[in-house]
Amino acid sequence: MVYTLSDLVSPSVERSEVDRTMPTQSDAPAGSALLKPEGVSLAPGSARSLLMTILGELVWPTGQPAWTSALVYVLRGLGVEEQAARQAIARAAAAAWIVPERRGREVRWSLGPRMISIIESGAPRVYSLSDPFSSWDGRWLATLVTIPQSHRSARRPLYSGLTWAGLGNPIPGLWLGPHVERAAEIGRLIDELGLREHTISFVGTAGNIGMSQADIVARGWDLGGLHEHYQQVWEAVAGLSPHDGDEILFAHVRMISEWQELPRTDPQLPEALLPDWIGRRVARRIEALRAQWTPAVRQRFAVINTDGNAIGTPRSVP
């Protein structure tokens, strides 16, 4: 199972936490474990993101706890300094994502209800990246929000939440997107930010007055920048050729971590609005590799996670 850091931060997560974890489109490549320059250490925020990937992709499917040494081993193999790895684990515990169980001098971690909820709510958004959304009926979900001075602190979490829901901003104050099924999610966000009295929303088709649908798409999202990022991801994935053991494990986690970040910037527009979109091709390729590598990855992690003793230094760092 996978999720996005995010986001997979759902609207029910505290707004301050959304601020910390929701990057802009330009932020995503810099923190990417898949696209980082060789020999460059990852930032602490990336350590947290990678830990969430490990928990969702390696720990959650087994239902078994993970030793601290196993989590640190994988994070180090991904290019995270040991201190940053341990700090990420400590912060995850403080956020109630993981629950400790001490065995002698060692600690193993189980997923807390909060993390399980984040995984289960975010996974469908990641899996839908390859969906052409051919069932789209032409309707848009439009939201007009005015942020008064008294609520100015809501601006960043609002924009982050609306972007996570796939809405674009073609003109100031107006956010809209084709995923009308996400209205309840957006409604919760608006309520939690105290903006209900400053918001109008409706569902309908685009008329003949003003911008065409093509104009809405062009002005609502930075699809040129997103296409460029997807091209980088495509080339990086194509360059992955792990053989066995740690190589497959680390390549797998790096790839899945990148996959989980993509819904933050990809609005998942339907084929009718964005034909032959590179994002769907990238997602399908990642899905295929994930299915191919998963048995070996889980087998290797089971060996690493056998007990609370450190098993040494990873023999390769991608």
C-alpha distance (Angstrom), angle and dihedral (degrees) to the residues before:
residue distance angle dihedral
M1 . . .
V2 3.79 . .
Y3 3.76 138.1 .
T4 3.77 140.7 175.2
L5 3.71 123.4 -106.2
S6 2.06 99.6 -128.3
D7 2.48 137.9 32.2
L8 2.83 77.5 24.2
V9 3.42 61.7 109.2
S10 3.77 109.7 107.4
P11 3.81 122.9 -153.1
S12 3.81 88.9 -100.1
V13 3.80 91.8 66.1
E14 3.79 116.6 97.7
R15 3.77 112.7 -83.7
S16 3.82 93.6 -127.0
E17 3.78 88.3 58.9
V18 3.78 91.3 50.5
D19 3.79 88.5 54.3
R20 3.77 90.9 55.2
T21 3.76 97.3 46.6
M22 3.79 107.1 32.8
P23 3.82 108.3 88.9
T24 3.75 127.1 -167.3
Q25 3.77 118.7 -116.2
S26 3.80 91.2 -98.1
D27 3.82 90.7 52.8
A28 3.79 96.1 56.4
P29 3.82 101.5 75.9
A30 3.82 93.4 47.1
G31 3.80 92.3 59.6
S32 3.76 96.4 39.5
A33 3.80 118.3 126.1
L34 3.80 88.6 -161.9
L35 3.79 97.4 50.7
K36 3.80 101.7 33.5
P37 3.81 116.4 125.3
E38 3.78 112.8 -100.2
G39 3.78 113.1 -92.2
V40 3.82 94.7 17.7
S41 3.81 116.5 123.7
L42 3.76 117.9 -128.5
A43 3.80 122.4 -112.8
P44 3.82 120.8 -108.9
G45 3.80 90.8 -106.1
S46 3.77 89.1 57.3
A47 3.81 89.4 50.8
R48 3.79 88.9 57.1
S49 3.80 91.7 48.0
L50 3.80 92.2 48.6
L51 3.80 91.0 48.3
M52 3.79 89.7 55.1
T53 3.79 89.1 51.2
I54 3.81 90.7 51.0
L55 3.79 91.9 48.8
G56 3.80 93.5 48.0
E57 3.79 99.1 38.9
L58 3.82 102.8 34.7
V59 3.80 108.9 19.6
W60 3.80 106.6 33.5
P61 3.86 97.6 54.0
T62 3.82 91.8 55.4
G63 3.78 97.5 47.6
Q64 3.81 87.4 -140.2
P65 3.82 126.9 119.2
A66 3.80 121.4 -110.5
W67 3.80 125.8 -131.8
T68 3.78 118.9 -123.2
S69 3.81 88.8 -121.1
A70 3.82 91.1 56.3
L71 3.80 93.2 50.4
V72 3.80 91.9 46.9
Y73 3.81 91.4 47.4
V74 3.79 93.0 55.4
L75 3.80 93.9 43.1
R76 3.81 91.1 50.6
G77 3.78 89.8 50.1
L78 3.80 87.9 55.0
G79 3.79 92.6 56.0
V80 3.80 100.5 -94.1
E81 3.80 117.0 137.6
E82 3.81 112.9 -118.0
Q83 3.80 93.6 -116.7
A84 3.82 91.2 51.7
A85 3.81 89.9 47.4
R86 3.79 93.0 53.3
Q87 3.78 90.6 44.5
A88 3.80 90.6 53.0
I89 3.81 90.0 52.1
A90 3.80 91.4 49.0
R91 3.80 91.6 50.2
A92 3.78 91.4 47.8
A93 3.80 88.5 53.7
A94 3.81 91.6 47.7
A95 3.80 89.1 52.3
A96 3.83 90.0 51.9
W97 3.80 92.1 -117.7
I98 3.81 90.5 125.4
V99 3.81 132.8 27.0
P100 3.84 121.6 -144.4
E101 3.78 128.1 -132.0
R102 3.78 115.9 -173.3
R103 3.79 119.7 -143.7
G104 3.79 108.0 -176.4
R105 3.79 106.8 -59.1
E106 3.79 93.8 -17.4
V107 3.80 131.5 79.5
R108 3.76 129.9 -149.4
W109 3.78 125.4 -166.9
S110 3.80 134.3 -138.7
L111 3.77 125.4 -168.5
G112 3.78 114.9 -97.9
P113 3.82 122.5 -136.1
R114 3.78 90.0 -102.4
M115 3.79 94.0 57.8
I116 3.79 91.9 45.1
S117 3.80 89.1 53.0
I118 3.81 91.4 49.8
I119 3.80 91.2 50.3
E120 3.79 94.9 47.1
S121 3.80 94.3 46.5
G122 3.79 96.1 44.6
A123 3.79 101.1 42.4
P124 3.82 96.1 75.4
R125 3.81 90.6 55.9
V126 3.80 90.8 54.5
Y127 3.79 94.3 45.3
S128 3.81 90.8 50.5
L129 3.82 93.0 62.9
S130 3.80 90.2 92.5
D131 3.82 93.9 47.0
P132 3.83 113.4 108.4
F133 3.83 88.4 -153.3
S134 3.78 89.4 -137.3
S135 3.82 90.5 165.9
W136 3.81 92.3 71.3
D137 3.81 109.0 133.6
G138 3.80 97.6 -159.3
R139 3.79 96.6 -98.5
W140 3.79 124.0 132.9
L141 3.78 129.7 -155.1
A142 3.80 106.7 -136.0
T143 3.79 125.4 -167.5
L144 3.79 125.0 -175.7
V145 3.79 112.9 -165.7
T146 3.78 129.6 -178.2
I147 3.77 115.1 -166.0
P148 3.81 111.0 -152.0
Q149 3.79 121.1 -149.5
S150 3.80 89.5 -106.2
H151 3.83 89.5 61.4
R152 3.81 99.6 39.7
S153 3.83 91.2 124.6
A154 3.82 87.7 65.6
R155 3.80 93.2 64.7
R156 3.80 99.1 88.5
P157 3.83 98.0 42.3
L158 3.81 89.1 44.8
Y159 3.79 93.4 53.7
S160 3.80 91.2 43.3
G161 3.79 92.5 50.2
L162 3.80 94.5 46.2
T163 3.81 90.8 48.4
W164 3.81 90.6 49.1
A165 3.82 87.7 53.3
G166 3.82 89.1 54.9
L167 3.79 98.8 -108.1
G168 3.78 121.8 147.5
N169 3.80 130.4 -151.5
P170 3.84 109.2 -137.1
I171 3.82 93.8 163.0
P172 3.80 131.4 15.7
G173 3.79 113.3 -76.2
L174 3.81 96.2 8.8
W175 3.80 121.5 102.4
L176 3.77 121.1 178.7
G177 3.76 142.4 161.2
P178 3.81 141.3 168.3
H179 3.82 95.8 -113.2
V180 3.78 99.6 92.8
E181 3.81 89.4 165.7
R182 3.81 88.1 74.2
A183 3.80 93.5 66.1
A184 3.81 93.6 106.0
E185 3.81 90.9 52.0
I186 3.78 91.2 51.9
G187 3.79 91.1 45.3
R188 3.79 90.9 56.5
L189 3.80 90.2 49.7
I190 3.81 92.1 51.2
D191 3.81 91.9 47.9
E192 3.79 94.2 47.9
L193 3.79 90.4 51.9
G194 3.81 91.7 49.0
L195 3.80 93.2 -119.6
R196 3.81 101.3 123.1
E197 3.83 92.6 109.6
H198 3.80 89.9 50.6
T199 3.81 98.2 48.9
I200 3.79 136.5 82.8
S201 3.80 122.0 -174.2
F202 3.77 136.0 177.8
V203 3.79 141.6 163.4
G204 3.78 123.5 -130.2
T205 3.78 148.4 112.6
A206 3.78 125.8 -77.2
G207 3.80 114.0 -97.9
N208 3.78 131.9 -145.2
I209 3.80 94.4 -100.1
G210 3.78 116.2 95.8
M211 3.77 125.0 -18.8
S212 3.76 122.5 22.9
Q213 3.78 120.6 -131.2
A214 3.80 89.0 -101.6
D215 3.81 89.2 55.1
I216 3.80 91.1 48.7
V217 3.80 90.7 53.3
A218 3.81 93.7 45.5
R219 3.80 94.4 49.0
G220 3.79 99.2 34.0
W221 3.80 98.6 60.2
D222 3.80 137.9 26.0
L223 3.79 93.1 -122.0
G224 3.80 92.7 159.6
G225 3.79 91.9 60.2
L226 3.78 91.4 42.0
H227 3.81 91.5 50.5
E228 3.79 89.4 52.8
H229 3.79 91.1 51.1
Y230 3.80 91.5 48.2
Q231 3.79 89.3 51.3
Q232 3.79 89.2 55.2
V233 3.79 90.6 49.4
W234 3.81 91.2 48.5
E235 3.80 91.4 52.8
A236 3.80 92.3 45.2
V237 3.79 92.4 50.6
A238 3.79 90.8 46.5
G239 3.79 88.2 54.1
L240 3.80 94.2 55.9
S241 3.80 111.3 105.7
P242 3.81 107.7 157.2
H243 3.78 118.5 174.3
D244 3.79 109.2 -161.7
G245 3.79 147.1 -46.4
D246 3.79 114.7 15.1
E247 3.80 93.5 3.1
I248 3.80 92.8 63.3
L249 3.81 92.8 39.9
F250 3.80 94.8 53.0
A251 3.81 95.1 40.8
H252 3.79 89.8 49.7
V253 3.80 95.1 51.3
R254 3.81 92.7 45.4
M255 3.80 91.1 51.1
I256 3.80 95.2 45.7
S257 3.79 91.7 46.7
E258 3.80 89.9 56.0
W259 3.82 91.2 46.0
Q260 3.79 90.4 53.7
E261 3.80 92.1 54.3
L262 3.80 95.9 53.1
P263 3.84 99.1 80.8
R264 3.79 88.3 63.8
T265 3.79 91.4 70.1
D266 3.82 104.4 18.5
P267 3.83 110.4 82.3
Q268 3.81 89.9 -162.2
L269 3.77 94.3 -130.0
P270 3.81 116.5 -166.5
E271 3.79 122.5 -99.7
A272 3.79 88.9 -108.4
L273 3.80 90.5 64.5
L274 3.80 99.5 32.0
P275 3.81 112.2 25.0
D276 3.80 121.4 -165.3
W277 3.80 91.8 6.7
I278 3.81 113.8 -170.6
G279 3.79 90.4 -139.8
R280 3.79 91.7 68.4
R281 3.81 91.5 49.9
V282 3.80 91.8 49.9
A283 3.80 91.4 48.6
R284 3.79 92.6 50.3
R285 3.81 90.9 50.6
I286 3.80 91.9 50.1
E287 3.80 90.9 48.0
A288 3.81 90.7 53.1
L289 3.81 93.8 48.8
R290 3.78 91.4 45.8
A291 3.79 91.2 54.9
Q292 3.81 90.4 47.4
W293 3.80 96.7 48.1
T294 3.82 102.3 36.3
P295 3.85 98.6 88.5
A296 3.82 93.0 52.5
V297 3.80 92.3 41.9
R298 3.79 94.0 53.4
Q299 3.78 91.7 44.9
R300 3.80 91.6 53.1
F301 3.81 93.6 46.4
A302 3.81 90.5 50.0
V303 3.81 88.3 58.4
I304 3.81 92.5 47.8
N305 3.80 90.8 48.0
T306 3.81 97.0 49.8
D307 3.81 96.7 113.5
G308 3.77 142.9 -16.0
N309 3.78 96.9 -85.3
A310 3.79 121.2 104.4
I311 3.79 111.5 -110.2
G312 3.76 97.1 -153.1
T313 3.77 135.4 -97.7
P314 3.80 120.0 -34.4
R315 3.77 107.9 -101.1
S316 3.77 94.4 -138.3
V317 3.77 134.9 29.0
P318 3.82 113.3 -160.4
